[in-house]
Amino acid sequence: MMKSRRSVLAALGTMLPAAAVMAATSKSDPSNPALLQCERPGSGPQAKRMPQVLVQDQDQRKFWFYENLIQDKLVLLSFASVDGEKVFPVIDNLLKVQEMIGDRLGKDVFMYTVTTKPEVDTADSLKAYAEKKGARWQFLSGEPAAVRQILMTFGVMGSAHGVAWVGNEKMGRWLRKPVRLHPIFIAEAVARLSTGAAHKPFLLDMHAA
């Protein structure tokens, strides 16, 4: 009986570290299929409102939408589709914002465009469109049901959407801007929600220009 008990305890001793490693890894590695059962992140002001769904960018890299792309970041989030750009173009305006953000893009400011037509837009088609336009930010697609959760969270209906969101999720502050507004005012929202030396309530130098 004692030997049996020791065997069970020894087995548990080998299983628990492995389980701990698996749990620690599963929270951040979007390539792990087991993460489809992932718990919602516990930190972040909007964690309970944001969907924790799997998405991929135009380079087919996978991310958890909130945990990997939004949490603790300063982001500019827009919504569009390749077909929708023919009717209601927004990317050209965002390209001007990209120029104003400059070297901060991908370092402390992150731009994402979520497809409004997940059944049609693939990573390849979004990559081709981004390269054609010279867009250096991430275009996000994924399983339609997952992408629809994101669209519903931000009130996106239809293939064209006229609102962009600027958010500093570390601070829990978000601003809405018309996506075809003069680009300086969208860049200004990014500067306003920035911290440290990058914080500027107004981009006076650009206004003067």
Secondary structure, 3 states (H helix, E strand, C coil): CHHHHHHHHHHHHHHHHHHHHHHHHHCCCCCCHHHHHCCCCCCCCCCCCCCCCEEECCCCCEEEHHHHHHCCCEEEEEEECCCHHHCCCCHHHHHHHHHHHHHHECCCEEEEEEECCCCCCCHHHHHHHHHHHCCCCEEEECCHHHHHHHHHHCCCCCCCCCEEEEEECCCCEEEEEECCCCHHHHHHHHHHCCCHHHCCCCCHHHHHC
